[in-house]
Amino acid sequence: MALSKQWLDHIEAWQRSGLKQSAYCRQHGLDTHTFAARLSDYRKRERMSPPTLIPVQVQSATAHAECLVLQCGQGHRLELPPTISAVWLAELLRCLA
């Protein structure tokens, strides 16, 4: 099921709010069962969509570079040591796609 912009906005606002689903639904006059169903649709859609690569600029390593951070739009972060193998990283990204 394609999610409407309104449901996408509610789900993203709920994620930022730190509230339990029931509290968010109460505040916004939403049915909790409908919200849970739309959230399930959202999560299925997120699992099916491949990670998005964005352009980056690579700078030489400095004493301040403690780790390499991969972050997706949903806020998930993966921190890796700066010495990580480029081959291993490429394989990881290939597996995630």
WOMO-V150202 format. One record per residue. N is the residue number from 1. RES is the residue in one letter. NEAR is the number of other C-alpha atoms within 10 Angstrom. Layout:
((N	RES	NEAR) (N	RES	NEAR))
This chain:
((1	M	8) (2	A	9) (3	L	13) (4	S	10) (5	K	9) (6	Q	8) (7	W	15) (8	L	14) (9	D	12) (10	H	19) (11	I	19) (12	E	12) (13	A	13) (14	W	16) (15	Q	14) (16	R	9) (17	S	11) (18	G	10) (19	L	12) (20	K	10) (21	Q	18) (22	S	15) (23	A	14) (24	Y	20) (25	C	19) (26	R	11) (27	Q	9) (28	H	10) (29	G	9) (30	L	15) (31	D	11) (32	T	15) (33	H	11) (34	T	11) (35	F	18) (36	A	15) (37	A	11) (38	R	20) (39	L	19) (40	S	12) (41	D	14) (42	Y	17) (43	R	11) (44	K	12) (45	R	14) (46	E	12) (47	R	9) (48	M	9) (49	S	10) (50	P	13) (51	P	15) (52	T	9) (53	L	11) (54	I	6) (55	P	5) (56	V	6) (57	Q	5) (58	V	6) (59	Q	7) (60	S	6) (61	A	10) (62	T	7) (63	A	5) (64	H	6) (65	A	11) (66	E	13) (67	C	14) (68	L	13) (69	V	12) (70	L	12) (71	Q	14) (72	C	13) (73	G	8) (74	Q	9) (75	G	8) (76	H	8) (77	R	11) (78	L	11) (79	E	11) (80	L	13) (81	P	11) (82	P	12) (83	T	9) (84	I	11) (85	S	10) (86	A	9) (87	V	8) (88	W	10) (89	L	12) (90	A	11) (91	E	12) (92	L	11) (93	L	12) (94	R	11) (95	C	9) (96	L	10) (97	A	12))
